[in-house]
Amino acid sequence: MINLPNHIAIIPDGNRRWAKKNKISSFLGHKKGSENFNGILKATLDFKVYCLSIWACSRDNIQKRSKKEVDFLFKLLEINFNKLSQSEFIHQNKVRVEAFGRWESLFPTKLKKSVINLANITKDYKKYRLNFLLAYNGTDEMIEAVKKISSLKEDINEETIKNSLWTKNLPPVDLVIRTGGEPHWSNGFMMWLTANSHFYFTSVLWPEFGEKEYIKAVEDYSKRQNKRGA
């Protein structure tokens, strides 16, 4: 029996570098990157991987880039979330969609409504899970968990910490894929859930990371021996 991950998390890096390489607007790099999603979701479900998490944007992406670029990202996200809400593929496969991060305080009203609507209409689905990390930083998540724990009058243990996270209801991440050729971590990405993850770093920029590259990453994982920190 093939060894498949239960939860895959993706750091999709390289949109702007791809645009620069092709001498086009960075906006078109983001648009091209977003077009990868459907093929990767399809491959995930073909593998019957239960949970897929994608870091769609960090808090720094929202707060430190130009207003023009951020507004474009917001509109692109809104369009894609509205499409997912109407996707027969999502509903036929009973995919529950959730969002984690500071999106509720940093996103514009129309985009927030599209995120909330997508989450609401899929909240009763249980076959698969699809998670978007929006205006998310792992350090933010851990700081908020510590604040929550500090108000509790109980012992601090692994269960206490897990239950204080934004992502408390998600399973551990088995495989983390980072595209773009920079093999490093960013802002404590899902730091608790990735404690025993396998990592797959590729030089392929996100807009070029299609279904075939994704399958290659999953197949690479399937050949590894998962020791879970032992």
C-alpha positions in Angstrom: 0.0 0.0 0.0 1.4 3.4 -1.0 2.4 5.7 1.9 0.4 8.9 1.4 0.2 12.0 3.6 -3.0 12.7 5.4 -2.3 16.5 5.5 -0.3 18.5 2.9 0.6 22.2 3.4 1.9 24.3 0.6 4.0 27.5 0.7 3.5 28.8 -2.9 6.5 31.0 -3.4 7.7 32.7 -6.6 4.9 34.6 -8.3 6.7 37.9 -8.5 10.0 36.3 -9.6 8.2 34.3 -12.3 6.7 37.6 -13.6 10.1 39.3 -13.5 11.7 36.4 -15.4 9.0 36.7 -18.1 9.1 40.5 -18.1 5.5 41.0 -17.2 3.6 42.7 -14.4 3.9 41.1 -10.9 0.0 41.2 -11.0 0.1 38.7 -13.8 2.4 36.5 -11.8 -0.2 36.3 -9.0 -2.9 35.6 -11.6 -0.9 32.8 -13.2 -0.1 31.3 -9.8 -3.7 31.2 -8.9 -4.5 29.2 -12.0 -2.5 26.2 -10.5 -5.0 25.6 -7.8 -7.7 23.5 -9.5 -5.2 21.0 -10.8 -3.5 20.6 -7.5 -6.8 20.2 -5.6 -7.9 17.6 -8.2 -4.7 15.7 -7.7 -5.0 15.9 -3.9 -8.5 14.3 -4.1 -7.3 11.8 -6.6 -4.7 10.7 -4.1 -7.5 10.7 -1.4 -5.4 13.0 0.8 -7.8 14.2 3.5 -6.5 17.7 4.2 -4.8 20.4 2.1 -3.6 23.7 3.4 -2.4 26.6 1.3 -0.7 29.8 2.5 -2.6 32.2 0.2 -1.1 35.3 1.7 0.9 36.4 4.8 0.2 39.4 7.0 3.4 40.9 5.6 2.0 40.5 2.0 -1.0 42.6 3.0 0.8 45.2 5.1 4.1 45.7 3.4 3.4 45.7 -0.4 2.0 48.5 -2.5 -1.7 49.3 -2.2 -2.1 48.7 -5.9 -0.7 45.2 -5.6 -2.6 44.4 -2.4 -5.9 45.6 -4.0 -5.2 43.3 -7.0 -4.6 40.3 -4.6 -7.8 41.1 -2.7 -9.8 41.1 -6.0 -8.1 37.9 -7.2 -8.9 36.1 -3.9 -12.5 37.4 -4.0 -13.0 36.1 -7.6 -11.5 32.7 -6.7 -13.5 32.2 -3.5 -16.7 33.0 -5.3 -15.8 30.5 -7.9 -15.2 27.9 -5.3 -18.5 28.6 -3.7 -20.2 27.6 -6.9 -17.8 24.8 -7.8 -19.6 21.5 -8.4 -16.2 19.8 -7.8 -16.2 21.1 -4.2 -19.7 20.1 -3.5 -19.6 16.7 -5.2 -16.5 15.8 -3.2 -17.8 17.2 0.1 -14.8 19.5 0.7 -15.1 21.6 3.8 -13.3 24.9 3.3 -11.9 27.0 6.2 -9.8 30.1 6.6 -7.2 30.9 9.2 -5.3 34.1 10.0 -6.0 37.8 10.5 -8.2 38.1 7.4 -11.2 39.2 9.4 -9.4 42.4 10.5 -7.3 43.0 7.4 -9.5 42.1 4.5 -12.1 44.4 2.8 -15.8 43.8 3.4 -16.6 42.1 0.0 -13.6 39.7 0.3 -14.5 38.8 3.9 -18.1 38.0 2.7 -16.8 35.7 0.0 -14.6 33.9 2.6 -17.5 33.6 5.1 -19.9 32.4 2.5 -17.6 29.7 1.2 -17.0 28.5 4.8 -20.7 28.5 5.6 -21.9 26.6 2.6 -19.3 23.8 3.1 -19.2 23.6 6.9 -21.2 20.4 7.1 -18.9 18.5 4.6 -16.7 15.9 6.2 -15.0 13.9 3.4 -12.1 16.3 2.7 -10.7 19.6 4.1 -9.3 22.6 2.3 -7.7 25.3 4.3 -6.6 28.8 3.3 -4.1 30.7 5.4 -5.0 34.3 4.9 -3.1 37.3 6.3 -1.5 34.5 8.3 1.8 34.3 10.2 2.8 31.3 12.4 4.3 33.6 15.0 1.0 35.4 15.2 -0.8 32.2 15.8 1.5 31.1 18.5 1.5 34.5 20.2 -2.3 34.4 20.3 -2.2 30.9 21.7 0.1 32.0 24.5 -2.2 34.8 25.4 -5.1 32.5 25.5 -3.2 29.9 27.7 -2.1 32.7 30.1 -5.8 33.3 31.0 -6.4 29.6 31.7 -6.1 28.0 35.1 -4.9 24.6 34.1 -1.7 22.7 33.4 0.1 23.6 30.3 0.8 20.6 28.1 0.6 19.6 24.4 -3.1 19.3 24.5 -3.5 22.8 26.0 -1.3 24.4 23.4 -3.0 22.5 20.5 -6.4 23.6 21.7 -5.4 27.2 21.9 -4.3 27.5 18.2 -6.3 29.0 15.4 -5.7 25.7 13.6 -6.6 23.5 16.6 -9.0 21.3 14.7 -6.6 20.4 11.9 -4.5 17.2 11.9 -0.7 17.3 12.0 0.9 18.2 8.7 2.7 15.2 7.1 4.2 17.0 4.1 5.1 20.6 3.5 5.8 21.7 0.0 7.7 25.0 -0.7 8.2 26.2 -4.2 10.5 28.9 -5.5 14.0 27.6 -4.8 14.5 29.2 -1.3 14.6 26.3 1.2 13.8 28.2 4.4 10.9 28.6 6.7 8.8 31.8 7.0 7.3 33.4 10.1 6.9 30.1 11.9 4.5 28.7 9.3 2.1 26.3 11.1 4.9 25.7 13.6 3.0 23.4 15.9 1.4 21.2 13.2 4.6 20.9 11.3 6.7 19.6 14.2 7.2 16.2 12.6 6.5 17.1 9.0 8.5 16.0 6.0 9.7 18.9 3.8 9.8 19.1 0.0 11.7 22.1 -1.4 11.7 22.7 -5.2 13.3 25.3 -7.3 10.2 25.5 -9.5 8.4 28.8 -9.1 4.8 28.6 -8.1 3.3 29.6 -11.4 5.2 26.7 -13.1 4.3 24.3 -10.3 1.5 22.4 -12.0 -0.2 19.1 -11.3 2.8 17.0 -12.6 5.2 18.7 -10.2 2.8 18.3 -7.3 2.4 14.6 -8.0 6.2 14.3 -8.1 6.3 15.8 -4.6 3.7 13.5 -3.2 5.3 10.4 -4.8 8.7 11.5 -3.2 7.0 11.5 0.2 5.5 8.1 -0.5 9.0 6.7 -0.7 10.2 8.0 2.6 10.1 6.4 6.0 8.1 8.5 8.5 9.7 8.2 11.9 7.7 10.9 13.5 10.7 12.3 15.3 12.0 9.0 16.6 
